[in-house]
């Protein structure tokens, strides 16, 4: 459930981002991801290849995510209670769209 909220907030932050003013005629594409267990984010960041981590770092300044009332941060992994770095489908969807 938290990941679904996280994903929705990513989309919202892209739409209302200062990089895309409301008076702009630029086309903004929005992708909504929904689900429960399929959005749980069990991908292990540490298991990614160096190439994939570089792809994420390369677009990090263009994609921001905000959870609840926190300030937006670059799209990346989420650190769980056991300090394991996990990610869900939103990470590479964001990478693909940004590239």
DAVENHU-V727104 format. One line per field, one symbol per residue. ss: DSSP state (h for helix, s for strand, l for the rest). phi: phi as a letter, one per 30 degrees, with the letter a starting at -180 (. if undefined). burial: b if it has 24 or more other C-alpha atoms within 12 Angstrom, else e. A space follows every 10 residues. Layout:
# DAVENHU-V727104
ss->???
phi->???
burial->???
This chain:
# DAVENHU-V727104
ss->lhhhhhhhhh hhhhhlllll llllllllll llllllhhhl llsshhhllh hhhhhhhhhl lllsslllll llsslllssl llllssslhh hhhhhhhhl
phi->.ddddedddd dddddcdddb ddddcddccc bccblbddcd icdcedddde ddddddddce dcbcbbchcd ddbedadccd ecicdcbcdd ddddddddd
burial->eebbebbbbb bbbbbeeeee eeeeeeeeee eebeeeeebb bebebeeeee eeeebbeebb ebbbbbbeee ebebbbbbee eeeeebbbbb bbbbbeeee
